Amino acid sequence: MLYQLYDLQHAAWYPGRLMAEATQTAFQNPFLPASYTRMGRTLAAGAELFERTTRRFGKPAFGLPTTKVDGEEVAVREVPVVRKPFCDLIHFEQDTDKAHPSVLVVAPMSGHHATLLRGTVQALLPEHDVYITDWLDARKIPLARGKFDLDDYISYLIEFMRHLGPHTHVMAVCQPTVPLVCAVSLMAQNNDPNQPASMILMGGPIDATAAPTVVTELAENKPLSWFERNVIQTVPAYYPGGLRQVYPGFIQLTGFMSMNLDRHVGEHVKLFQHLVKGDGDSAEQHRTFYDEFLSVIDLPAEFYLQTVEHVFQKYSLAKGTMEWRGQRVDPSAVRHTAMMTVEGELDDISAPGQTRAAHQIVSRLPMEKRADHLQKGVGHYGIFNGRRWREQILPKIRDFMLTHDTSDRFAPPTQRPVAAE
């Protein structure tokens, strides 16, 4: 019933949103003298704040039509190269003959769209041939497309790495660090010729016991049955994915907001103040961030529950008990793929130590193929977005990938036809 109540609440606010939009439009009209007064700006600001706090935000666009290569602007196109029931592999194809190292960015399947990594992709584009996993909203996927669990996630990553070939570098941000280590380990165990050249693990819970956070404590203090009863919902029949069991994005967003509630409330108060003052640039910065942050997707229940169980309760990968389709995952088998871990000093989601733990379980990788970086002064999102990401973290990652590149030259993988399932 929670899902239906959420939809009912949204519908109930519809008349108010229409009135707020009309008020905002009227008092931002340059032909209305009142729009130039403080009272007019206050009414318009209040109307916008009401409309934004009751709106549902759709999937944003990456919005990266161009990049600069050697100082020259080149066009960028988003091309799906593999389509799966729960994910599209997107290639940011560039109109240039210059060869670049190929990078697969594994976006988290944790409630937000892959566009949350827009800044990550944008910074990589000038010197890399970039691909990204674009996870789909489970409430839009018909039941006939089947289920999706943690084993399927790992299978998808293996398929994507095989598609891109052995010279690919793979970067996982947050949640997918665990399935990526599993996928690379399994490829190593099976002597797969397409093992990636390197993997970069950024702010992920490889060993959640290494540094407890609010996230880990919640999972530890509640049995799995509690999560099944309280956060798993059935998608209403009027959605394409009707009757599918999911972990709704609106519940995940509530959790994200509650972790830093004072900050989010303060940011919305600042938005109101900026609008009243007529500070359009600051208001637009707020809109840009929150349009992305408030846009969420539902996760398949099987995947969510298995992640809670194996990553945050049993610590299966860290303890050596992780299995994939009946095969034990052995990270010590990784000897070909170089590995770099990146953490943020102020990360309150995957605290410092959780990601670095990968160096203990990938135990037989030669020291010359390892690197670790702790970025001072950044939280979770600062690891992959913002000035410190661009100026301090990315250069180290780029150097690491160049050092361990396995190709004769920086050539993109041979393009294959779009695979569909």
N, C-alpha and C positions, 0 to 999 in steps of 0.2 A: 504493500500500500504506500510505502514511502515515496516511490517513484511517481505514483499517481498524484499524491499530495503536492509534490514538488511541481508537477505540471499544472495542477489546479491553482496553486499560488501564482505561478507565472501568468496564467490566463486572467486571474483576478486583478492583477496589476495593469492589465492591458489598457483600460480606459484612462488610468492615471498617466501611463506613459504617453498616450496620444496627447493628453492635455499638456504634459510637460514639454513634448516636442513642439507643440504649437506655441507655447509660451516662449520657449527658447528661440524659435524662428522669428517670432514677432519682435522680441527685444534685442535681437542681433541684426535686425534690418536697418541698414544705414539710412533709409529714408524716414525712419521713425525717430523724431527728436529725443524721445525718452531713452533711446538706446545709448545715448551719449552721457546720460546721467548715472550717478552712482546707484540710485535706486533701480534703474533699468538694468544695469550690469548685475546687480545683486539678484534680481528676479531671474535673469537669464542663467546665472551661475547656479542658483538653487534648482532650476528646472533641469539643467544638464546633469547635475549631481544625482537628482532623483532618477532621471532616465537611465543613467549609466549603472546605478546600483540595482536596478530592477530588470536590466536587459540580459539576454543570453548572447554571448559572443560566439560568432561562428568561426570556422577555421580561417586564420589569416593567411595571406599569400607570403611566399618567401620574398617576393619583390626585389629580386636581384637580376635585373635585365642586363647589366653590364659589369665588367670588372676591368682593372688595368693590368696589362702584362707588359713589363719593360717600359712603363710610362705611356703606353698606347691603350686607348679604350677599345675593348672588344665586347661583342655581344655574347650573352649567356642565355641558354635555353634549358628549361627543365624537361628532361626526356625520361619517361619510365622505361627502364631496360628489363626489368623483371616484375611481373605482377603476380602476387600471391593473394589468397583469400583475406589475409589479415594485414598485409603490408605490400607497399610498392617500393621497389628500389629505384630511386631517382638519380639521374646523372645530370650534373650541371655542365652541359656541353658548351664548350667555348669555340668561338670563331677565330681560331689561331692555329698556326702550324707548329708553334713552339711546344716541345715535349715537356711534360711535368710528371713528377711522381704521383701515382694514383693513391687516393686516400678514401677509405670507406668510413664514414662517420655513422656510428651506431647510436641513433637517438634513443633516449629512454622511453619505455612504454610504461609510464607512471602517471598518466592523467593528462599530460599536456601534448599538444601536437609537436611534430618534429620542427616546426617553425620557431619553437623556442630557441633553437640553435642557429637562428639566422645570423647572429653576429659571429658565431663560430665558423660557419660556412663562408661568410663574406670575407673574413680575414684569411681563410685558407686559399680562396680562389686565385689570387694573383700568381701563386707559385705551385699550385697543386691541381690535379684533375680530380674533382670531388664527386663522391657519391654519398647518398644518405638513405637510411631506412625511414620510410614514411609510414608509420603505423596507422591503421584505420580505426575508426570509431566502431566499437563492437555493437552498439545499438543500431547501426546501419547495415550490419552484415546478417543476412538471412540465416536461419538455423540450418538450412540445407547445405551451407558451406562448411559445416562441421564445427568441431570444437578447436580450441587453441590453448595449449598449456605450456609449461616451461620446457618440456622436451621439444615441442614444436618450435619454440623460439630458438633454441639451440640449432635445430635442423635448418631453420631459415638462414641463420648466420653462416652455417657451413655451406649451404647452397649459394649464398651470395658471394662468399669468398672463392668458391670454385668457379663461379661465373666470371669473376674479375681476374683470376689468375694469381700466380705465386709472387708477383712483384708488388702486390698491393700492401699498403700500410693501413691498419685498422685502428680507429680511435673510438673508444666507448666512453660515454659520459654518464656517470651515476649508476643507475640500476643495471644497465646491460654489461657492466664490467664482469659480473659473475657468469652470465651465459657466454660471454666472449671467451673468458678463460676456459670454460668447459668446451666450447667449440674448437678452439685452437688445440687444446689438450687431446681431444678425440681425433683430430686430424693428424696430430703427431703420433698418437698410438697406432693409427691405421696407415702410417707412412703415406699420407695423402700428398701428392706432388704439388698441390695448390696451397700449402701452408703459407700464410702471409709473411712478408718480410719482417714486419714489426707490429706490435700491438701497444697502444698507449691507453692506459687505464686511468680515468680521471674522476676523482671523488666518488668512488663506489664502495659498496659494503662487502668487500672480499671476505673479511672476517669481522662481523658486527660486534664481536666480543672485545675487540682490540681497544675500542674507545666508545663507551656507551653514550647514547644521545636520547632525546625524547622519543624519537622514532623507534629505536631499538628497545627502549624500556616498555613502550606500549605493547610491542609484539611479544616480549618476554613475559609480561604480567597477565596476558590474556590467552586462554586456550584457543586452539584453532576453531573449535566449535563456536566460540564467542563471535569470531569474525564471520563465520557462516550465518549465524542468526542475525547479526546486527548490521552488517555492511553489504552483504550480498543481496541484490534485488533482481526481480524479474522485469525485463524490458516490457512495457505495455504493448499490447497487440497492434496499436496504431502506428508503431515504428517499423521500418523494414526488418529490423532484428527482433521483432516481437517474440516474446516468450524465452529469449536467451537470458541466461543467468549472467549478471555482470556485477562488477564493482563500479558504481556510478562515478562519473567525473565530478559531479557536484559534491559528493561526500569527500572525495580526495581534495577538492579545492577548499572545502571547509576546514580540513585538517591543515593544509598549507597556511591558510589565513590565520588560524588560531595560534600557530606557532609564533607569529610575530604580529599579533592583533593590534597592539599599540602603534606599531610602525605603519600598518596599512590604514588605520583610521587617521593617523596624522597626515599621511600622504593625500588622503581625500580632503581633509581640511585645507591642506595647502593648495589643492586644485581649486577649491572654492575661492580662496584668497587671491590666487593668480588670476582667476576669471574676473573677479570684482575689480582688481587693479588694472585689468587689460593686458596682463603679461601673457601674450599668446604663445610665445616660444616655450615657456615653462609649462604651460597647460598642455601643449602638444607633446612634450616629453612624457608627461604623465599619461596621456592617452595612448601613446605608442607602447609604453611598457605594460599598462594594464589591459589594453586590448588583447595582448598576447597572453598575459598571466591568467586572465579570467576566461580564456578559451580552453575548454577541457573536453576529454573524450572518456567514454566508458571502457573499462578493461574486461576481458573475458574472465569469468569467475574462476575457472580452472587455473589459469595462469596466475592470477592474483593470490589465490590460496596456496598454491605450491610455492610461490615466491616467499610468502610469509613463513611457511613451514620450513623450507630448506635454507633460506638465507638468514632469517631473523629468529628462528626457534631451534632448529637442529644444527645450523651452521655446517651444513653437509660438505660444502666445498673445502672449508678450512679444516674440517676434521677428517677428510679423506673418505667420506661415505657417499659422496655424490654419485648418482647413476643417471645414465641416459639410455632409455629404451632397453634396460637390463644390463647395460655395459657400465662397469665402474669407470669413473672419470679419474685419470691419473695425470695431474699437472706436472709431475716430475718427468714425464715423457717429452716435454717441450724443450728442445735443444736448438732448433733451427730459428724460430721466431724470436727476435729481440724484443725486450719488454721495458717499458718506461711507465712509472707511476707518478701521478700528479695529485697533490692535495692542497687544500686551502687552510691556512692557519685558523681562520674563524668559522670554518664549515660546521654548522650545527645539524646537518642532515647526515652526512658521512664524515664523521670527525677524523682528524689526522690520526693515522695508524691503521684505520680500516682498509685503506687501499694498499698501503705499503706492505701489508701482510702477504700480498701476492708473491713477494720475493722469498717468503719462507716456503710456500707450497710449490712454487715453480723452482724446485730445489736444485735441479741439475743443469740449469741454464748457465753457461759460462759468465763470469763476472763482466767480461768485456761487452756482453750483450745486454747489460742491465743499466738502468738509470732511475734516479728518484729525485723528485723536485717538490719541495714544500714552499708554496708561495705565501709570503708574509702579507698580512693585512687584507686578505680577501675571504669572503664567505663562499657558500656553495656556488652561487651563480657567477661569482667573480672568477671562478676557475676557467670558465669557457665563454665569458662575455665581458666586454668592457675594456678599459684602457690597459689594465695590468695583463689581461689575457693577450691583447695584441702586442704589447711592448715588451713583456717580460717572460710570459709562458710560451707563447707560440714560437719565438725564436729558438728556444731550447728544444721544443718538440721538432721543429724543422731540421735543426742540426742533427738530432738523434735519427730521424728518418733518413736523412742524406747519408749519414755514417753507415747505416745498416741497409741501404738500398741494394737489392740483389740484381737489378737489371743492368744491362750494358749501357743503356742510356735511358733517360727519363721519358719513356714512351708509354702512352696510355694503353690499356689492354685492348686487344682486338674486339671490336664491337660485334656482338652477337645479336641475332633477332630477338625481339621481345618474347620472353617466355611467359606463358599464362597458365593458370590452373583454375 
